[in-house]
Amino acid sequence: MSGIVKVILAIILPPLAVALEHGAGKKLAVNIILTLLGWIPGVIHAIFFT
């Protein structure tokens, strides 16, 4: 996937971006928790790991 597409996906659906990049694991679980606590932390985490 293109870098710009990854960033757009990370902004719109942070857990999906992390799942596509790393699969279902600890990073996905952390991202889901961060997204539920607040959308911005989830986006930052997703952009950092994609």
C-alpha positions as CSV (number, residue, x, y, z in Angstrom):
1,M,0.0,0.0,0.0
2,S,1.1,3.5,-0.7
3,G,2.3,5.7,2.2
4,I,-0.3,8.3,1.7
5,V,-3.1,5.7,1.6
6,K,-1.8,4.3,4.9
7,V,-1.9,7.7,6.5
8,I,-5.4,8.4,5.3
9,L,-6.6,5.0,6.5
10,A,-4.8,5.6,9.9
11,I,-6.8,8.9,10.2
12,I,-10.1,7.4,9.3
13,L,-9.9,3.9,10.9
14,P,-6.8,3.7,13.1
15,P,-7.3,0.0,14.2
16,L,-7.8,-1.1,10.6
17,A,-4.6,0.5,9.5
18,V,-2.7,-1.2,12.3
19,A,-4.3,-4.6,11.6
20,L,-3.5,-4.4,7.9
21,E,0.2,-3.6,8.7
22,H,0.8,-5.9,11.7
23,G,-2.1,-8.3,11.9
24,A,-4.0,-9.1,15.1
25,G,-1.7,-8.8,18.0
26,K,-0.6,-6.6,20.9
27,K,-0.3,-3.5,18.7
28,L,-3.8,-3.8,17.4
29,A,-5.2,-4.3,21.0
30,V,-3.3,-1.2,22.2
31,N,-4.6,0.8,19.2
32,I,-8.2,-0.3,19.8
33,I,-8.0,0.7,23.5
34,L,-6.4,4.1,22.6
35,T,-9.1,4.7,20.0
36,L,-11.8,3.9,22.5
37,L,-10.3,6.3,25.0
38,G,-10.0,9.0,22.5
39,W,-9.8,9.1,18.7
40,I,-6.6,11.3,18.6
41,P,-4.4,8.9,20.6
42,G,-5.5,6.0,18.3
43,V,-4.6,8.1,15.2
44,I,-1.2,9.0,16.6
45,H,-0.5,5.4,17.5
46,A,-1.7,4.2,14.0
47,I,0.4,6.7,12.1
48,F,3.5,5.9,14.2
49,F,3.2,2.1,13.5
50,T,2.2,2.3,9.9
